[in-house]
Every structure is written in C-alpha cells, then in structure tokens.
Amino acid sequence: MVRFLIIMILIFPYSSWSYLSFGNASDDCNWATDKTLEKAVWNCDGIFVASTATIDVDLNEVKDPIQLRSQGNVVIEGIINISATTTLPGPGGGRGANCGAGVCNNVNAPGSTTGEGQGASAGDGGGFGAANGGGGGGAGYFSTGDNGVAGVGGGGLSDGALGSGGSAFVTVNSLSTSLQGAPGGGGGGSGDDDTFAETGAGGNGGNGSGSIAIISKGTITIASGAQINARGDSGKDGASTTGGAEGGNGGSGAGGTVYLISDQNISINNAVIDVEGGAANTNGAGAAGGKGSDGIIRIDTPNGTFSGSVNQNPGGVTVNTSTTPSSIIDPLPLAEQQELFESDIEAACTYRESINYELNIIIFLSSFFISIFLLLKLNKLRW
C-alpha cells in the first residue's frame, strides 16, 4: 500500500497537466512574399506575414485544420486564406454534395458531423408535364444551416421538396477539445421535363471552409489591412431544360473557425477576420439553395489582454480572457485523432509553462520529501 502511494505521489503532478504546444521552431515562418502551405502543422520561431504576402493552402495536399505554433511573436500584416473554393473544401472542411451525371434526388453532403446540408428531392412529371426540383440545404456549423426552397411552378405531378439545413454542432466551448473544419451543402433536386430525354440537373452543394489555430508564446498582432479568411463556398446553379424543367440550386458550405491563443497580449487593429458561410444561391434557374452557417472566432489570452476590434465578423467574435484551454485534439494524423494535442518538446516550451511553473516546483519538492519520508517509514517497518 505504501509503495502504491509513493508511485501515485510521484506521478500525480505530471499526469494532471495537458499542454498546447508552441512547437519546436523547426520551420521558417517569415513570409515576406506569397506562400502556399503544403502541410497542416507549422512549428515556428516567430511568424511574420508581410503586407505584400498572401498565404494560401494546397488544398489537394492538406486535409486537416491548420496549426501555426510559435515560440515568439506573431505579426500578420497580409492575408491568410483557408476558405473553401468552388472545387475543394478548405483545410479540414467537407465537400458539398456531388450530384454527378444522373438524377439528383435527396443527395446529402458527405460526412458524419450532423452539420452536412441535406439534399432536395427531384421533381416528378408523372406524365403531366415538367416538374421542378427543390433547393439543397445549407451546411450547419456554429448555427443551423438554412433550408433550401421547395420547387414550385411546374405543371407535372409534383415539384421537389426542399433540402433541410444541417445541424449546429460546434460551440465556442467545444473548441477547447476539438478543432474541426466546416461541412458542405446539400445537392439541389433535379427537374423532370417528362420527356425521358432531358433532366434539369440539380446543383452541387458548396464546399465547407477550413479552420485555423494560431498558438503563440509571444504576442499576436493583426494589423490594419490584414485578413484571415475562412469562408464557405456557395452552392452551384441548377440547370433548366428546353422542356421547361428546372433543377434546384445546391446548398452552401459553412464558414470555419479562426482560433487565436496567446500566452501574452493579442491586438487586432480593425483587421478583417471573415468566417462567413456561403451565401444562399438564388442565381440558378430553379429553387434557391440554403445559406451555410457562419463560423466562429475565438480569442484566448490567459495571461494577457485583448485589444482592438475586428472589421468584419459575420459569425461573431467571442473574446475569452483569463482562459486556459486544457487540451485540443490534434487533428493530425487522422488515424490518431483521439490523442491530446500535447507538447512535443520540453515543458519550458509549452503553453501553460508560465501559469503553473512555480506551482509545479512546489508540488515536485513536496512530493519528493513525502516520498523520502514514506520510504524511510517502509524500511523501518521492515526492521
């Protein structure tokens, strides 16, 4: 029993902590000109994005949220772009529904977050004339995605029903344990011209944005004119046929997360942080697709202060001061997603070093002397 207590005393001070990593400064993150990131995790001595530089991501290579870990100060004067494009989701984001070449009928965006936009149903001519498809649902994220619009105005048996918006599944608090990209929108329903010759294609869903965490041991300064963009992609247009059938537009993808964490001060000088979801697509021939949810901006300064303002923030800015996120699930590698995002180097370089450094020394010394006492007691009992 005494041996068990000794082991528990020695282990407890260390097993109770989990850390965010500042990285090991192995990467050069001084970006004075345009840069395309070809990996998700960057371990920086410091980070500088010049006003002349735009930082993009190779979306064919990087499938996980971006982590910029910095030992020193972070200064962003240029643009960091992790938004979805019309063809690919942002880093960590999900694709929109792909209707393919066939009839698009209730085709949801792929994924299993519950935020994926739901597909609309196709119109059914039924031998009575052309029928129109419904609009796909927008992706959910911080809020529920908007529903699409039902198909209307066709002369066939029935127009297509709308696609529902995806569910909200990310909160400000959930970012302490998980960093996820945003899902895509649902597919628009196809139109049916009742001739068996043409089908008004439903629009594909828009892609979801990526997410980014910037974790700094120093200060974070985002200058006036700087931008961090994490926007969702709008759904695609439905098509019409010569017979009058209209395919519904796709639902839009959601905006992602921008998460700033500094052990010191964070200053944002009226810069743009844009996490807007893809806009509702009303441009196509048929029913409109739903808007995607806006994303989240979270700012943590456990030992410092936050100052300044954000120029554009459709998802809202949540400023959390004196906050200590205890853990973030490291999104790399995918096969090990349940591992805590713990320090990969010595404790002196970890996120909570300055918060608990003195306390750790006290606990270690106390544990050491208690252990010696118990060992002496154990030996005395033996004699």
LOMILO-264902 format. One record per atom (N, C-alpha, C): x, y, z. Coordinates in pm, whole numbers, plus 50000, padded with zeros to 5 digits. Layout:
N
XYZ;...
end
This chain:
383
500834988050000;500005000050000;500875012650000;501935012350084;502825023950091;503515026149957;503955015249892;504575016449760;503625022749659;502375018649663;501365024249572;501215039249593;501195043749721;501085057949750;502295065649697;503485059649711;504685066249662;504605068349511;504185057849440;504065058749294;503045069349254;501905069749321;500855079449289;501335093749316;502075095749426;502565109149459;503555113949354;504415104949308;505415108749209;504805111549072;503755104149037;503145105548905;502155117148899;501405119349005;500255128349001;500565142348949;501645149148996;501865162848950;502025163948800;502455153248735;502725154048592;501565148948509;500825139048557;499725133548479;498515142748480;498485152848568;497325161648577;497375173048477;498525174748408;498625185748314;498495180848169;497905188848087;497995186547942;498255200047876;499015200147769;499535212547717;499185214647570;499075227247535;499105231047395;500565233547358;500955230147239;502355231147202;502655244147128;503795250147163;504325261347086;505205256546972;505395243646960;506235238246854;507705238546891;508555234346797;509985233446823;510805242746734;510155252546673;510835262846593;511615256946475;511165245846422;511895239246312;511545244846175;510495253046166;510065258446036;510345273446026;510645277845905;510805292045876;509445297845841;508935306445927;507605312345906;507695327345885;508805331845828;508975345945792;508565347345646;507315350945624;506745350845490;506585365045437;507585369245360;507575382745304;506905383245167;506765371545104;506095370644974;505045359644981;504315357844872;503245347844869;503775333944902;502955326344975;503365312945018;502165303645012;502385291344962;501355280944964;501785270245063;500965268145166;501285258445270;500985244345220;501965235445232;501815221645185;501735211645300;501585216645423;501345208145538;500485215845637;499915208745734;498955214845825;499595221145947;500655214946002;501265219646127;502595226446099;502735238746148;503965246546131;504505250046269;505775246746292;506455249446419;507435260946398;507065272646447;507745284946409;508505291146526;509655297546494;510355305646593;509555318346618;509025323946514;508115335246516;507365335046385;506315342846373;505535343046249;505415357446200;505735359546075;505565372646012;504975370845874;503815377045852;503175377245720;503175391645674;504015394745577;504155408445530;502895413345460;502755426345451;501585432245385;501535428745237;502665424545182;502755420845040;502495406045017;502215398445124;502125383945112;500705378845131;500355368745051;499115361245068;499485346745095;498995341245206;499285327545244;498065318945210;498245309945114;497205300545074;497595286545119;496715277045095;496945263145133;496775254445009;497655244644993;497495234744886;496375225244927;495195227744879;494015220244924;493975206044869;494805203144771;494915189244724;495755180944820;496645187344896;497545180344986;497095180945132;496605192345176;496315194545317;494835192145344;494555182045424;493175178045452;492785180245598;493625187045675;493375188945817;493475203745853;492855207945963;492945221946004;494395226546021;494615239245996;495955244946005;496295248346150;497525244846192;498055248846322;499355256546298;499375269146339;500595277046336;501065278646480;502145271546519;502645271546656;503905280146661;503925289846751;505015299446750;505675300846887;507025299946888;507795302747009;507835317747040;507775325846936;507885340346953;506645347646910;506815360446882;505675369046847;505115365746709;503835368646692;503145366946565;502695380546515;503085384146393;502665396646332;502085393446194;500815396746175;500145394246047;499735407545987;500355410845874;500025423145802;499345420045669;499545407945618;498985403945489;497745395545503;497605385545416;496385377445407;496685362745432;495875356545516;495895341945533;494535336845486;494545327745391;493305323145329;493145308145345;492135303945423;491825289745439;490395286845394;489845295745313;488475294245266;488325282445171;487085277845156;486765268045052;486835274744916;487075266844814;486985271744677;485775265144610;485555268544486;484425262544413;484645247744385;485885243144395;486175229044365;486635220844486;487145227344590;487705220044704;487325226544837;487125218544942;486915224345074;488215230045129;488085238845229;489265244045297;489905233145382;491085235945443;491795225745521;490975220845641;490615208045637;489765202245740;488295202845708;487915209845602;486505211345567;485965199645486;484645199245468;483995188545395;483485193145259;483375183745168;482865186645034;481345188445035;480875196044939;479445196644915;478965184344840;477665182344838;477085170844768;477425171444619;477715159744563;478025158744421;476915150844352;476155157644269;475015151244205;475415142244089;476615144044036;477055135443927;476235137743801;476275127643713;475605129043583;474155124343586;473755117143691;472405111743696;471425121343762;470265116143792;469235124043860;469675126844003;469565139344044;469955143244179;468695143344266;468585133644352;467385132144434;467805128944579;467655138744669;467995136944810;469465132944831;470365140044764;471795137444778;472385146744884;472735141045000;473295148945109;474785151145090;475315161345155;476755163245157;477395151545233;478585147145193;479235135945263;479755140245400;479855130645491;480375133445624;479445128345732;479875129945858;479075124645969;479105134046090;479155147046067;479185156546178;477785160546223;476755157346148;475355162046158;475185175846099;476285182446062;476175195646003;476045195645852;476185184345790;476125183745643;474755188045592;474745196145485;473485200145424;472765188345362;471435188545373;470635177445321;470185180345177;470105169845098;469735171544959;468245173444938;467885180944834;466485182944797;466035171544706;464735170044694;464215159444608;463965164644467;463995155244374;463775158544234;462285160444206;462005167944102;460615169244057;460165156643986;458865154443980;458285142643914;457195147143818;457495145843688;456495149943588;455265141343591;455455128243610;454325119143623;453425118643501;453935122743384;453105122543264;452225134743247;452385144543336;451515156343331;452245169043290;453555167943266;454305179943229;455585181143310;456285192243291;457565194443359;457365197043508;458305192143587;458305194543731;459685199243775;459735207943874;460975214343916;461525208344046;462855207944056;463505202844176;463585213244286;463795208644410;463955217744523;465395222144541;465595232444624;466935237244655;467555229744771;468865227344765;469565219844869;469725227844998;469895220745109;470055227145239;471475231945263;471605243245331;472915248445368;473535240545482;474845240745492;475565233345597;475425240245732;475315232145836;475325237345972;476735237246029;476985245546130;478285245946197;478085252546334;478295265646344;478015272946467;476505274646487;475785275646378;474315276146381;473785266346278;472495264246278;471865255346180;471905261746043;472225253945940;472185259145805;470765262145762;470635271245668;469295274845619;468745263945527;467445262045534;466775252945441;466835258545299;466795249545202;466595253845065;465135257645044;464805260944921;463435264644884;462835253344801;461595249844828;460935239144753;460715243344608;460755233444517;460445236344378;458975240344362;458725250144276;457355254844253;457155258044105;455905258144065;455555263243932;455555253143821;455925240643849;455905230643744;454495225643717;454285220443598;452965215243564;452855200243578;453925193743629;453915179243642;453185174543766;453425161843798;452775155843913;453155162644043;454455164844065;454885171444189;456255177644171;456415189744225;457735195944231;458505190144350;459815191844347;460655186044451;460595193444584;460705185844693;460725191644827;462095197844853;462125207244945;463375214044981;464325204945058;465605208345056;466605201645139;466775209145269;466835202145381;466965208545512;468415212645540;468545223445617;469865227745660;470465218045761;471795217045761;472475208445857;472405213945999;472635205446096;472535209246236;473765216846284;473575225346386;474715231646454;475415221046539;476725220546535;477435210346613;478735215346674;479115227846648;480335233646704;479945245446792;480555246346911;480325257547001;481665263847037;481605275647098;482835282047143;483565272947241;482835266647333;483465257947433;484045245247372;483405240147267;483895227747208;485265229447144;485655241947115;486965244247055;488095241147152;487785239947283;488805236147379;489215221547365;488385213647301;488695199447287;488695194547144;488285202747049;488225197946912;488305209746816;489125208246714;489245218246608;488835211746477;487685215946423;487135209546305;486865219646194;487045215046072;486625222945958;485125222145941;484625229645844;483185230845824;482695221345714;481455216345724;480915207345622;480355214745501;479975206745401;479425212145277;477915211945272;477365218145166;475925219145148;475335207545070;474005206145079;473295195345011;473035198344865;472765187844789;472525189344646;471115194144615;470985201844508;469665205844462;468985194344389;467675193744395;466935183244326;466845185744176;466895175144098;466795176443952;465375179643909;465265186343795;463975188543733;463635177243636;462365174943611;461915164243522;461025170343414;461505169743289;460695176043183;459665166543123;459615154143175;458575144543140;458675139542997;459885140842937;460035135942800;460985123942794;461595120342907;462575109542915;463825112542832;463935124842786;465095128542705;466045137742781;465495146442865;466325156142935;465945156643083;466935159343162;466715161743305;467435174543344;466715183543408;467345195743458;468215192443578;469515192843561;470425188343667;470285196843792;470335190243909;470405197444034;471805202644058;471915214044126;473225219844152;473965212744264;475275211344251;476085205644358;476105214844480;476335208844596;476465216844717;477795224144723;477815235344795;479055242844814;479955236044916;481255238144904;482225232044994;482365239845125;482755232645232;482935238945362;484315244845380;484395255245462;485665261845488;486575253345576;487845256645575;488785251045670;488795258745800;489665254445894;489825261046023;491305262946051;491615272446143;492995275346177;493115278746325;494175273846389;494545277846524;495945283846519;496095296046573;497395302546583;497735303046732;498795295946772;499135293946913;500505300246936;500575310647018;501805318247033;502225319547179;503535317547202;504115320147334;504325335147354;504395342547242;504565357047247;503255364047221;503335376047173;502155383947141;501655380347001;500375383346976;499795382146842;499265395846803;499755400946690;499325413946639;498805412146497;497555416046475;496975415646341;496705430046300;497455434546202;497485448646167;496295452846082;496075465846075;495055471345986;495385467645842;494395463045770;494605458645632;494875443745620;495155437145731;495365422745729;494025415445717;494085402845670;492875394645657;493175380245695;492235374045767;492215359545783;490845354945734;490835347545624;489585343945558;489305329045575;488115326045625;487675312045641;486215311245597;485985313645470;484635314545415;484175301345353;482875299045363;482265287745295;481955291045150;481805280745069;481535282044925;480025281344900;479545289444809;478115289244774;477775276844691;476505272344702;476025261244622;476015264644474;475995254244392;476085256144247;474695257144183;474655263144065;473405265443994;472785252343945;471465251343956;470735240943887;470585244543739;470255234743658;470125237043514;468665235843472;468335241943358;466975240843303;467025233243170;465895228043128;465815220543002;464945228042903;465045223942778;464185230142676;462715227042701;462465216142777;461095212742810;460545220442928;461365229142987;460855237743094;461115233043235;461785221543254;462065216743389;463295223843445;463225227043574;464315234243638;464895226143754;466225224743754;466895218543868;467125228643978;466995224344104;467235233344216;468715236144237;469005247444297;470385251044328;470885243344451;472205241344457;472785234544572;472825243344695;472825236844814;473015244044940;474475248044956;474725258045039;476075263645054;476825257645172;478165258145164;479015253145270;479135263245384;479535258545501;479635266945620;481005273545630;481055284845703;482315291245736;483015283645848;484325285445861;485115277645956;485475285246083;486545280846149;486985286246277;488315293446263;488425305146327;489705311846347;489895312846497;490925305846550;491165304746693;492555310146724;492605321246800;493865327646837;494135325246985;495325319947016;495685316747153;497075322547181;497185331547279;498475337347315;498665336947465;499905334147506;500255334747648;500455349247692;500465358447594;500635372547627;499445380447569;499715391747504;498635400347456;498275397447311;497005399847277;496535398947139;495955412547101;496385417746987;495895430546938;495435428946793;494205433346767;493665433146631;493275447446595;493975453146499;493795467246465;492815468646349;491545466346379;490485467946279;490735459346155;491325447746174;491605438646063;490365430346031;490405423745916;489295415345871;489525400945912;488605395245989;488565380846013;487195376245965;487185368945856;485935365945785;485635351145792;484565347545862;484165333445877;482745331345824;482375338845723;481005338345672;480735325445595;479565319845618;479125308345540;478765312445398;478765302745307;478405305545169;477005311345159;476845321345075;475535327945059;474545318744990;473265321045019;472205313544951;472285316144801;472245305644721;472325307144576;470935308844517;470695321144471;469405324144407;469595326944258;470785323744205;471095327444067;470635317443963;470485304844001;470155294543903;468715295643853;468405286743762;467065286943702;465985282843802;466315273843894;465305268043981;465315273544122;464855265244215;464695269344354;466045272444419;466045281944512;467265286244577;467775275844676;469105274944688;469715266744792;469885274744919;470025267845033;470125274645161;471515279945191;471575290545270;472845296345314;473525287045415;474855286445411;475605278945510;475805286945638;475955279945749;476195286445877;477485294745874;477485305845947;478735313045971;479595305146070;480875308246072;481805301146159;481985307846294;483145305346357;483415310146492;484785316746496;484875327646571;486155333846603;486315333146755;487415326946802;487665326246946;489055331746975;489155339547082;490405346047119;490665343147266;491795336647296;492155333447433;493465340247472;493455347247585;494655353747637;494725351147788;495125339047829;495075335547971;495925344148062;497045349648010;497915357948092;498025372248041;497355375247932;497465388447872;496105395047856;496045404147762;494805411447735;494525411547585;493275413747552;492875415447412;492505430047391;492995435747281;492655449647249;492385450947100;491645461347064;491355463946924;489975459246884;489785457646754;488475453746701;488645446446570;487585439246535;487565431646410;486655438946312;487135440746190;486395448446091;485165441046039;485275427946021;484165420345963;484115406746029;483035403646091;482955391046167;481515385646164;481085380246052;479695375646042;479315365346148;480285357246194;479955347146293;480035352046435;480445364546456;480575369846590;481945367246648;482425376246731;483715374746798;483475371546944;484045360746992;483985357347133;485365359347192;485485368747283;486765371747346;486775365447484;487665355547503;487775348647631;489105352347696;489075360647798;490295364247868;490435355547993;491685354248038;491995345748154;491445331648136;491525326748014;491025313447983;492205304247953;492175292248007;493235282547982;492635270047919;492665268847787;492205256347726;493105244947773;492525234747832;493335223947888;493815214247782;493115213347672;493535203947569;492805206747439;493485203947329;492855204147197;493195190947132;492215184347070;492505172046998;493305175546872;494485169646862;495335172146748;494735165546624;494415173346521;493795167346403;494755159546314;496035158846350;496995151146273;497635140546360;497915128546312;497355123346188;495925118546207;495225116346100;493815112446107;493625099446185;494585090246174;494435077246241;494575078546392;495045090346440;495265091846584;494545104146636;493325106346590;492615118546625;492275119646772;492275108646846;491905109346986;493095113047076;494295114547020;495415118547102;495305133347136;495605136847262;495575150747301;496675158447230;496375170847203;497335179747139;498325184247247;499235175247286;500165177847395;501505182947342;502285188347432;503595193347393;504445182247333;505145185547224;506045175947163;507505178747199;507715188147291;509055191247338;509025193847488;510145198647545;510255200147689;509225210147743;508965208947874;507905216947936;508155231847925;509405236147915;509715250447908;509125257047785;508695249247689;508155254847565;506665252447551;506005248747660;504595245447650;503705257247688;502485256047649;501525267047660;501295271547803;501265262247899;500915265648036;502125267648126;503295268648067;504525269648145;504485281148245;504135293248200;504185304748288;503055304848389;502025296948366;500885296648458;501195287948579;501815276348557;501955266548664;503415263048696;504335271048646;505745267848666;506095267448815;505755278148890;506075278349032;505325267449107;504065265649072;503265255349139;503855241549116;504325238948995;504915225848965;506165223349050;506975233849072;508165232249156;507775228649298;506755235849351;506305233249488;505785218949501;504975214749403;504415201349408;505505190749397;506495193349308;507575183749292;508375182149422;508755193549486;509535192849609;508745186149721;507455189649730;506615183449832;506525168449810;506305164549684;506195150349652;507495142949681;508625149549654;509925143349676;510145140349825;509895150549911;510135148550054;509135138850116;507885139150070;506905129650120;507305115450081;507815113949958;508245100749911;509405095549994;510385104350027;511515100250111;511025095750249;510095103650303;509545100250434;508875086550431;508085083950329;507375071250321;508335059550299;509395061950221;510375051550201;511095048050331;511445058150409;512085055950538;511145048450633;509865052350626;508855045750710;508725031050672;508735028450542;508615014750494;509805006350540;511025011750529;512205004550574;512195001850723;511695011550801;511615009850947;510654998550983;509544997850909;508564987250934;509174973450905;509994973050802;510634960250768;511564955350881;512284964750941;513184961151051;512414958051179;
end
